[in-house]
């Protein structure tokens, strides 16, 4: 099997780890949209202190790309099925680089929000196309592992971006936005090394052969998976949006220390993805995977809610990240496994739409809770209890399914 990144004239290359890594690293841009900004959110809020409702607008700067992705994701996925994924991926990377770096020179909160919408539109194409191409290129256990690695790469890049955001944030809140120019580097890599499965008989046949036996497009199942993705998306944004403020509440205000807290959460996510990809996905059904993820997430939230100092908050964030590292690849691999090649782009677009809609609504749900309960810690405690209840429900489902049927029913 050839491992060369280039194909001979007229021949489609065999997909290798090299090609997978290019597509996996495209996921970094979805992480970059929020990870590098966490440490500078308090500074942005202070800079725009005279703007009405700035306490709500600054968190929305982090999450509005998720809303744009939620609106555009299904359309981007459907377009990739019809037009080809590589072309759309290249256009999305170019838009991401332009819109992502815009806040380095914009000085209007409204203009920055508009640029962040552009980032979200670009993310829709990047996520649907890069994930779709992984599904097209690979199959079976190898595909499941790469889907798990997608979250591993995302969390490791989040670790780097969070730490980098803390360092760059000392130079001013605008400086971290310059990192979005990395999209132009990825544009070149995709243009040179990645090929499309549309309009190529050999690649098309290989992608069709990668469908699991008996898999078909089932809208009801896709809707259920998308609902789970929505919930996971809302949970996943608890730390990126609220951890900095919770750290301030326990007396930590230095951007490097806040950046370290975000980075440790990302390490937890990375560890969770490794455990999921190498141990959980091959040993447990989806409901059991949900129970494991929900239990760990709930414990992490309760630890964060109870934290009274910096070190205790670090522990809670680390445990929560580990649970997120199990939850996200769980729902991604479940979705890709159930999608046939012909509708993979649409199904992935719908999935990412709901997942990132969950990301977006997080502050819109949490901030009213904070207003009623009096603190973010109290709101996080409720989320922890809800996660534990969901884990208990999933375990009950597993227990019922595992019980043998009575003789009469059998």
C-alpha positions in Angstrom: 0.0 0.0 0.0 1.5 3.3 -1.0 2.0 5.9 1.7 3.0 8.7 -0.7 0.9 11.8 -0.4 0.8 12.3 -4.1 -0.9 10.0 -6.6 0.4 8.9 -9.9 -1.2 10.7 -12.8 -4.8 9.4 -13.3 -4.7 7.4 -10.1 -6.3 8.1 -6.7 -3.9 7.8 -3.7 -4.5 5.3 -0.9 -5.6 7.2 2.2 -3.0 7.1 4.9 -2.4 8.5 8.4 -0.7 11.5 6.6 -4.0 12.4 4.9 -6.0 11.7 8.1 -3.8 14.1 10.1 -4.4 16.9 7.6 -8.2 16.4 8.0 -7.9 16.0 11.7 -6.0 19.2 12.1 -8.8 21.1 10.3 -10.9 20.5 13.5 -8.4 22.7 15.4 -10.2 25.7 13.9 -13.5 24.9 15.6 -11.5 24.8 18.8 -9.6 27.9 18.1 -12.9 29.8 17.7 -13.3 29.8 21.5 -10.2 28.3 23.2 -7.8 31.1 22.7 -10.3 33.8 23.8 -11.2 32.5 27.3 -8.3 34.1 29.1 -8.9 37.5 27.6 -12.7 37.7 28.1 -12.5 39.8 31.3 -10.1 42.2 29.5 -12.5 42.5 26.6 -15.3 43.2 29.0 -13.3 46.0 30.6 -12.3 47.5 27.2 -16.0 47.8 26.2 -17.3 48.6 29.7 -19.3 51.5 28.4 -21.4 49.4 26.0 -24.8 48.4 27.4 -25.3 44.7 28.3 -21.6 44.1 27.7 -21.6 41.3 30.3 -23.8 39.3 28.0 -22.2 40.5 24.7 -18.7 39.4 25.5 -19.6 35.7 26.1 -21.7 35.9 22.9 -18.5 36.8 21.0 -17.3 33.4 22.0 -20.5 31.6 21.1 -22.0 33.5 18.1 -19.8 31.4 15.7 -21.6 28.4 17.0 -25.0 30.0 16.1 -23.8 30.7 12.6 -22.6 27.2 12.3 -25.9 25.9 13.6 -27.8 27.8 10.9 -25.4 26.9 8.1 -24.2 23.5 9.0 -27.0 21.5 7.3 -26.7 23.5 4.2 -22.9 23.2 4.1 -23.1 19.4 4.6 -25.7 19.1 1.8 -23.6 21.2 -0.5 -20.6 19.0 0.1 -22.7 16.0 -1.0 -23.5 17.7 -4.2 -20.5 19.9 -5.1 -17.6 18.0 -3.5 -16.0 18.4 -0.1 -12.6 19.7 -1.1 -13.8 22.8 -3.0 -16.1 23.8 -0.1 -13.3 23.1 2.5 -10.9 25.4 0.7 -13.4 28.2 0.5 -14.3 27.8 4.1 -10.6 27.9 5.2 -10.1 31.1 3.3 -13.1 32.8 4.9 -12.0 31.6 8.3 -8.6 33.3 8.0 -10.1 36.6 6.8 -13.0 36.8 9.3 -11.0 35.3 12.2 -8.2 38.0 12.1 -10.6 40.9 11.7 -10.9 41.8 15.4 -7.2 42.7 15.5 -8.2 46.0 13.9 -12.0 46.4 14.5 -13.0 48.6 17.4 -16.7 48.2 17.4 -18.3 45.4 19.4 -21.0 45.1 16.7 -18.4 44.8 13.9 -16.5 42.2 15.9 -19.7 40.2 16.4 -20.3 40.3 12.6 -16.8 39.0 11.9 -17.4 36.2 14.4 -20.5 35.3 12.4 -18.2 34.9 9.4 -16.0 32.6 11.5 -19.1 30.4 12.2 -20.1 30.2 8.6 -16.6 29.1 7.7 -16.6 26.6 10.6 -19.7 25.0 9.1 -17.9 24.1 5.9 -14.7 23.1 7.6 -16.3 20.7 10.1 -18.8 19.1 7.6 -16.1 18.7 4.9 -13.2 17.5 7.0 -15.2 15.0 9.0 -17.0 13.9 5.8 -13.7 13.2 4.1 -12.5 11.1 7.0 -15.7 9.1 6.7 -15.2 8.8 2.9 -11.5 7.8 3.1 -11.7 5.2 6.0 -14.1 2.6 7.3 -14.7 0.3 10.3 -12.6 0.4 13.4 -10.0 2.6 11.7 -12.7 5.2 11.0 -13.9 5.0 14.6 -10.3 5.5 15.9 -9.8 8.5 13.6 -13.1 10.0 14.8 -11.9 9.6 18.3 -8.6 11.2 17.4 -10.5 14.1 16.0 -11.5 15.0 19.5 -8.0 14.2 20.8 -6.4 16.6 18.3 -9.0 19.2 19.1 -8.4 19.0 22.9 -4.6 19.0 22.5 -4.9 22.0 20.2 -7.2 23.6 22.8 -4.4 23.0 25.4 -2.0 24.9 23.2 -4.4 27.6 22.3 -5.5 28.2 25.9 -1.9 28.4 27.1 -1.1 30.6 24.1 -4.1 32.8 24.8 -3.0 33.4 28.3 0.5 34.5 27.2 -0.7 36.6 24.2 -3.4 38.1 26.3 -0.8 39.9 28.4 0.1 41.9 25.2 -3.6 43.0 24.9 -6.9 41.3 24.2 -6.6 41.8 20.4 -3.3 39.9 20.0 -4.8 36.3 20.2 -7.0 36.9 17.2 -3.9 36.9 15.0 -3.6 33.2 15.5 -6.6 32.7 13.2 -4.2 33.3 10.3 -3.2 29.6 10.7 -6.2 28.8 8.4 -4.1 30.0 5.5 -1.4 27.4 6.2 -4.1 24.7 6.3 -5.5 26.0 3.0 -2.2 25.2 1.3 -2.0 21.7 2.8 -5.5 20.8 1.7 -5.0 22.3 -1.8 -1.9 20.2 -2.3 -2.6 16.8 -0.6 -6.3 16.2 -0.3 -8.5 14.9 -3.1 -12.3 14.7 -3.5 -14.4 11.6 -3.7 -16.9 13.3 -6.1 -16.2 13.0 -9.8 -13.6 10.3 -9.2 -14.8 6.7 -9.9 -12.1 5.0 -7.9 -12.4 7.2 -4.8 -16.2 7.1 -5.1 -16.3 3.3 -5.1 -13.9 3.1 -2.2 -16.1 5.5 -0.2 -19.3 3.4 -1.0 -17.5 0.2 0.1 -16.8 1.9 3.5 -20.5 1.9 4.5 -21.3 -0.5 7.3 -23.4 -3.6 6.2 -27.1 -2.8 6.2 -26.6 0.9 7.0 -29.3 3.2 5.6 -30.4 6.8 6.0 -32.9 6.9 8.9 -34.2 10.4 9.7 -35.7 9.5 13.1 -32.4 8.1 14.3 -30.5 11.1 12.9 -32.9 13.4 14.8 -32.3 11.5 18.1 -28.5 11.7 17.6 -28.7 15.4 16.8 -30.7 16.0 20.0 -28.0 14.2 22.0 -25.4 16.3 20.1 -27.3 19.5 21.1 -27.2 18.5 24.8 -23.5 17.6 24.6 -22.8 20.9 22.9 -24.4 22.9 25.6 -22.5 21.0 28.3 -19.2 21.2 26.5 -19.3 25.1 26.5 -19.6 25.3 30.3 -15.9 25.5 30.9 -14.8 27.6 27.8 -17.5 30.3 28.6 -17.7 30.3 32.4 -14.4 29.0 33.9 -12.6 32.4 33.8 -15.4 34.1 35.7 -15.5 31.3 38.3 -11.8 31.6 38.8 -12.2 35.4 39.3 -14.9 34.5 41.9 -12.3 32.5 43.9 -9.7 35.2 43.6 -7.7 34.3 40.5 -7.4 37.2 38.0 -4.0 36.7 36.3 -4.4 35.7 32.6 -1.5 33.1 32.7 -3.1 31.3 35.6 -6.5 31.4 33.9 -4.9 30.1 30.8 -3.3 27.2 32.7 -6.8 26.3 34.1 -8.2 26.1 30.6 -5.2 24.1 29.4 -5.6 21.5 32.2 -9.2 21.2 31.2 -8.1 20.5 27.7 -5.6 17.8 29.0 -8.6 16.2 30.7 -10.5 16.2 27.3 -7.5 14.7 25.5 -7.2 11.9 28.1 -10.9 11.2 27.8 -10.7 10.9 24.0 -7.8 8.4 24.3 -9.7 6.3 26.9 -12.8 6.4 24.7 -11.0 5.5 21.4 -8.9 2.7 22.8 -11.1 1.2 25.5 -14.7 2.4 25.7 -15.9 2.4 22.1 -15.0 -1.2 21.5 -16.3 -2.5 24.8 -19.6 -0.7 25.5 -22.8 0.1 23.6 -23.9 3.7 23.1 -26.1 3.8 26.2 -23.4 2.6 28.5 -21.0 5.1 26.9 -23.6 7.8 27.8 -23.8 6.6 31.4 -20.0 6.7 31.8 -19.7 10.2 30.3 -22.6 11.6 32.2 -21.3 10.4 35.6 -17.9 11.8 35.1 -19.2 15.1 33.8 -21.6 15.4 36.7 -18.8 14.8 39.2 -16.7 17.4 37.5 -19.4 20.0 37.6 -20.1 19.4 41.3 -16.4 19.7 42.1 -16.3 23.1 40.3 -19.4 24.3 42.1 -17.9 23.4 45.5 -14.4 24.9 44.7 -13.3 27.6 47.1 -9.8 28.2 45.7 -7.7 27.9 42.5 -6.4 24.4 43.0 -9.9 23.0 43.7 -11.2 24.7 40.6 -8.4 23.1 38.6 -9.4 19.7 39.8 -13.0 20.2 38.9 -12.2 21.5 35.4 -9.8 18.5 34.8 -12.5 15.9 35.8 -15.1 17.7 33.7 -12.8 17.8 30.7 -12.2 14.0 31.0 -16.0 13.5 30.8 -16.3 15.8 27.8 -13.5 13.9 26.2 -15.7 10.8 26.4 -19.0 12.4 25.5 -18.0 14.2 22.3 -16.3 11.4 20.4 -19.1 9.1 21.6 -21.8 11.0 19.7 -19.5 11.8 16.7 -18.6 8.1 16.1 -22.2 7.1 16.7 -23.4 9.5 14.0 -20.9 8.7 11.3 -21.4 4.9 11.9 -25.1 5.3 11.1 -24.7 7.5 7.9 -24.5 6.1 4.4 -22.0 7.7 2.1 -24.7 9.3 -0.1 -26.1 11.3 2.8 -23.0 11.6 5.0 -22.5 15.3 4.3 -26.1 16.2 5.1 -26.1 14.0 8.2 -22.9 15.5 9.5 -24.1 19.0 8.7 -27.3 18.4 10.7 -25.2 16.9 13.5 -22.9 19.9 13.7 -25.8 22.3 13.4 -27.4 21.0 16.6 -24.1 20.4 18.4 -23.0 24.0 17.9 -26.5 25.4 18.5 -26.1 23.8 22.0 -22.7 25.6 22.2 -24.4 28.9 21.4 -27.4 28.6 23.8 -25.2 27.9 26.8 -24.8 31.5 28.0 -28.4 32.2 27.1 -29.5 29.5 29.5 -26.8 29.8 32.2 -26.8 33.6 32.7 -30.6 33.7 33.6 -29.8 30.8 36.0 -27.0 32.9 37.5 -29.4 35.8 37.9 -31.9 33.7 39.8 -29.4 31.6 41.9 -26.9 34.4 42.5 -23.7 32.8 41.2 -22.2 30.7 38.4 -21.2 28.1 41.0 -24.8 27.5 42.0 -25.8 27.2 38.3 -23.0 24.7 37.6 -24.2 22.6 40.6 -27.6 22.2 38.9 -25.9 21.1 35.7 -23.9 18.6 37.6 -27.0 17.1 39.2 -28.7 16.9 35.8 -25.7 15.1 34.3 -25.8 12.5 37.1 -29.5 12.0 36.6 -29.0 11.5 32.9 -26.2 9.0 33.7 -28.6 7.1 36.0 -31.3 7.0 33.3 -28.8 5.6 30.8 -27.6 2.9 33.2 -31.2 2.0 33.9 -31.8 1.6 30.1 -28.7 -0.7 29.9 -30.0 -2.8 32.8 -33.4 -3.2 31.2 -31.9 -4.1 27.9 -29.6 -6.6 29.5 -32.3 -8.5 31.3 -33.5 -11.7 29.6 -37.0 -11.7 28.3 -39.6 -13.8 30.2 -40.3 -17.1 28.5 -43.8 -16.1 27.4 -42.5 -12.8 25.8 -39.7 -14.6 24.2 
